[in-house]
Amino acid sequence: MRFLARRLGFYLLTAWAAVTLNFLIPRMMPGDPVDLLVARLKGNVDPAAIEAMKQAFGISDANLWVQYVDYLGNLFNGELGRSITFFPTEVTTIITGALPWTVGLVGVATLISYLLGTLLGVLAAWKRGSWLDGVLPVSTFMHAVPYFWVALALVFVFGVTLRWFPVSRAYGLDVVPAWDGPFVSSVLYHAALPAITIVIASMADRILGMRNVMVTTLGEDYVVMAEAKGLTSRRVMWAYAARNAILPNITSFALSLGFVVGGSVLTEIVFSYPGIGSMLLKAVENEDFPLMQGIFLVISLAVLVANFLADLAYVVLDPRTRQEA
Amino acid sequence: MTPPRYRLLVALTALVPVVALAGCGGAQSPNTGSKTAPPLVIHAVDAGSYQENFNPFHLEGVNFGTTGLIHETLEYFNKLKPGESKPWLATEHQWSNDGKTLTFTLRQGVKWTDGKPFTADDVAFTFDTMRKHPSLNRSALDIAGTKVLAPDKVEIDFGETSYAKLFNIAGNTGIVPKHVFEKQDPVTFTNPKPVGTGPYMLSSFSAQLYEMKKNPGYWQPGKPVVPTLRFPAYTANAVQTGLQQGEIDWAGAFVPDIDKIYVQGQPDQNKYFFPPEGLVSLLPNLTNPILAKPEVRQALNLAIDRDKIVKVAERGYTTPPHPSGVVMPGGEAYLPPEHKDAKYTVDIERAKQLLKDSGVQPDKLSFTLLVPSPFTDWVNAAQLIREDLAKIGVKVETRGVAFADWVSKVGKGSFDLSIRATPFGPTPYFSMRSLLLSDLTQPVGTSATGNYQRWKDGESDRLLAEYAATEDEAEQQQAVQKLGKIMVEKLPVLPLFYSPAWAQYRTGKYVGWPSKENPYALASPYVSPDAAIVLLNLKPAGT
């Protein structure tokens, strides 16, 4: 319990630091959101209107400390403010609109990649010397190739040239969002190619990581002992070796689950997927402070929660963490 | 034909050849045998998804079509023919009181789409709202008050002479229905069920697609012809694929290799028209003592090969400008008579001579050229300028920075040379004002709101004031002509090329688009209210 309480304290402190950085970082960017807006709107705004617009957007020249206190106060009330780019839409509306797409796509893809990657990693370590060794050079290659390159190559081949998959959007234009067959299958169809790219690109890490730890574990005395006892090789592989080797992978899984919320910016750009990643890009480009802060907040909280869950899983999986106190 | 989505399960079980067939058939097939006119698929602005906002007072968050298609303006100004305007919701206007009072006579018989009549109350309410909420007054109109004189007559009073703002008042302000907006806070109202007078009404909205259908009671009988408009959300990437696959009928996008990606060997069907919408210039920072010397600017001007820039960096999508910066063709009446046929010619020898005469030491002739790196065409243009200027011994270091950084640095005047576009308004006055008015500039270190090169010239200010003090078109033209003369002779900025307004339109479904031969409006779907004018001019193909 002391372990958990200490972790909890640590997370609260981290949350405060994250919230503060969320406030500071957008404000350290050069330039000003309203000037950018005027520059983007190509003469549709008279410069004399800029001051009034700044006020409406809630951009103040008050000193940072006052702004910071306001910001914390609003945060406690769950107020994230209104986006500048999409004024007057509230930041919470934008985030709740984009988040399900990201969680659905990147979340499911991360889960698939984790399960498949771990499985392949375990098998590759267990059956060394078999054809499964072929996985290694392929994984190393995929690990080294930048993600967007994989994505663009797949888009070009399967989307543009062969036209097997749609290359943009979360669902077809011929369906209306609703919980019915045509809509759901359209969503799945549109998610297929981006999900495949995420799985392909991120699986390599898991395979390599799992295999390496597994190989080390296989040399441990208790594995030799289990084999000597005459246990089935399936039992040795899963209950003795894999269970111990999986601990580092759980950490990285928890971390990546946290980052799911941030979306895969590149995936979402390549596939024009309407998730958090594309929103974040837009917010950064337009120096949309309120939207950026809102998205950063959601991301940092998600990462913290995911880490906390990983800690909990550790307590369950690894008895040593329980004994430490 | 089976739509591709039903093949999903098949796709997942990897029965690949079947899916391939379905995918090929997935391309648009507009006419399914029925006689009804097909919908028009439009890409107006790059968007990953839409937010529900149809309030014409808003700027960027508002969805395209709100002004023009739904909320109409009082008059229409053709930016491709400076000085040409059309009555719209107002049949005429009259200035009085030295340009401080403007009276509109409104069209009768116009109805809002909820059946209520459109009256002077609505116009008065619209301008009163802008007066009460400065943040909605994007043209910074100095509105003092409004008076309803009769159901079809409304007077708007201004605190200052406002002749020069007629476009902003009448041509760029969407009129809203009082009976809907008076119950809302106009600053945060998103107008999800817009009620307008325009040719279209919103029929459905989702984050990825909104649709408009024609207003059956529109005041122009028999119009519009296109029954349905579809606005799918396309990002800058997706629009390229959309054009390539022929999904989009009307787009306003930069396409890198337009013949290959879009025209695809069918120039009769897949057309494009890129008329000028602004002036891209090289800005010399005039607070730099060397660039402040006219001979140095003359020399730079003579060394830059605009034809090459247009051909190489701009892919031939635009043309070098008239040296006066006036939009051509169309702006003939505004050209300074003595420089009517002026053209840019490269003359390296004279440029070198000018530099020698200027007395500037050769090692001082070294500048950085600041460009926003996302604008790859400008980055290329900057490289070409660097090569051109090297020929006359001027060293230029090009520096690409992020868009936000560039906006900030140019605004504050911390640059030697930069490239920037100045949008044209309905007459050349608008771009001249933004380029030359000394009130817009600021000392280096403070953000300027125009005139970024920091040109301070009493003559320019006087001519701009002269234009703004009269509604007489001939006098206005004379003022602009003299400003054009300053542009040609004194080089406050070095114009490089016209910035093109992107417009791709396919004539398979509808014809009647603006063209070089008939430039009745900007052809880009993202320009309001021009897009409405274009849609009202369309006719079904093959009739």
Interface residues (C-beta under 8 A of the other chain):
Chain A: M29 P30 G31 D32 D35 L36 L37 V38 A39 R40 L41 K42 G43 N44 V45 D46 P47 A48 A49 I50 E51 A52 M53 Q55 A56 F57 R82 S83 T85 F86 F87 P88 T89 T93 I94 G97 A98 G159 V160 L162 R163 W164 F165 P166 V167 S168 R169 A170 Y171 G172 L173 D174 V175 V176 P177 P182 S185 S186 L188 Y189 A192 E268 I269 V270 S272 Y273 P274 S278 M279 K282 E285 E287
Chain B: P3 P4 R5 Y6 R7 L8 L9 A11 L12 V16 V19 A20 G23 C24 G26 G48 S49 Q51 E52 N53 N55 H58 L59 E60 G61 H133 P134 S135 L136 N137 R138 S139 A140 N168 N172 V187 T188 F189 T190 S204 S206 A207 Q208 L209 R230 P232 A233 Y234 T235 N237 A238 T241 G242 Q244 E277 G278 A402 F403 A404 D405 V407 S408 K409 G411 A421 T422 P423 G425 F430 S434 L440 S447 T449 G450
